[in-house]
Amino acid sequence: MGKITTMATRKKKKNGEELIKQALEEEHRIRKAFKDKDWAEIKSSDSWVIFKVMSEFVEGFEKLAKIGPCVTIFGSARIKSGNVYYKTAEEIAYKLVQHGYGVVTGGGPGIMEAGNKGANRAGGKSVGLNIFLPHEQKGNPYIDPDKLITFDYFFVRKVMFVKYSQGFIVMPGGFGTMDELSEALTLIQTKKIGRFPIVLVGKKFWAGWIDWVKKVLVTEAMIHEEDLNLFNLVDTPEDAVKVIDDFYAKYLLSPNF
């Protein structure tokens, strides 16, 4: 009993030390952001960023220009393989390949892994647009080796998702998933890109968000009621793929930029 108590105390102490370390690192980042810089320092730093951004755009354009029609699958990185949403995403990806599409994901675990796994299982193109994160997100093993790109900048990665996707499948997810969804809806609503199908999967999960959009955004005239037609809501892999197919029964496949 005493040994168990000692181990628990040590674990608690370790967790406390980790929290303190994270807090100090966060404080350092904030102070660094407000630190005065001289002109030479600013010029040097900004020049490096410009070239790094350019290099990421060039690599993305060169690799993705050859992939053909693809659909991107978004969703939480935290969902495990036994989860029903994981299995649904895998099945959607599998069916998309059978219908002639490649699959693009954010390249990480969870729903992203499921999407790449389904595409890989069906023998189709499996693309991963990964991102460097503090917790070192790694590319999942189901991405085609020649179709894995890892970005430093979220905004460059976002351009690749939109430019080379013929549709978005949006599975349950967190802030990142909501970010990609909102960006796509905004670009289509403002006519900055051509319209493409956006499919929300999981009626129970998305019900609260859609209810808020209707009761708040539409009611308070923040968006038009017809903007609700910019996305579809489904529950099954069959229905998700059908939305994509039905949309392109009327339009030719082409990049959005």
VENURNOR-V480111 format. One record per pair of residues at least 6 apart in sequence whose ideal C-beta (glycine too) atoms are under 7 Angstrom apart, sorted by the first residue. I is the first residue (numbers start at 1). J is the second residue. Records with the same first field share a line. If there is no record, write none. Layout:
I->J, J
This chain:
52->152
53->153, 156
56->151, 152, 153, 156
57->156
59->149
60->149, 156, 160
63->147, 149
64->160, 164
67->102, 125, 127, 147, 164
68->102, 125
69->100, 101, 102, 166, 253
70->101, 102, 103, 104, 125, 127, 164, 165, 166
71->96, 101, 103, 165, 166, 167, 169, 244
72->104, 105, 161, 165, 168
73->89, 92, 93, 103, 105, 111, 115, 169, 171
74->106, 168, 170, 171, 173, 177, 180
75->85, 89, 110, 111, 112, 171, 172, 173, 177
76->110, 111, 172, 173, 174, 177
77->108, 109, 110, 112
78->110
79->85, 86, 110, 111
80->86
85->111, 171, 172, 202
86->111, 114
88->201, 237
89->111, 114, 115, 118, 171
90->114, 117, 118
91->118, 237
92->118, 169, 237, 240, 241
93->103, 115, 118, 119
94->118, 121, 122
95->237, 241
96->103, 241
97->103, 119, 122, 123, 124
98->122
99->241, 245
101->166
102->119, 124, 125, 127
103->115, 116, 118, 119, 124, 125, 126, 127
104->127, 129, 161, 164, 165
105->112, 115, 116, 128
106->112, 129, 130, 131
107->128, 129, 130, 139, 140, 143, 148
108->130, 137, 140
109->140
111->171, 173
112->140
113->140, 142
116->126, 128, 140, 142, 143
117->142
119->125, 126
120->126, 142
125->144, 147
126->142, 143, 144, 147
127->143, 144, 147
128->139, 140, 143, 147, 148
129->149, 151, 157, 160, 161
130->137, 139, 148, 149, 150
131->137, 150, 151, 154, 157
132->150, 152
139->148, 150
151->157
158->183
161->180
162->184, 187, 193, 256
163->255, 256, 257
164->255
166->196, 248, 253
167->196, 197, 199, 244
168->184, 198, 199
169->199, 201, 240
170->177, 181, 198, 199, 200, 201
171->201, 202
172->202, 205
184->198
185->198, 230, 231
187->193
188->195, 230
189->227, 230
193->256, 257
194->256
196->256
197->232, 243, 244, 247
198->230, 231
199->232, 234, 240, 243, 244
200->206, 231, 232, 233
201->234, 240
202->235
203->233, 235
206->233
210->233
217->223
218->225
232->243
234->240, 243
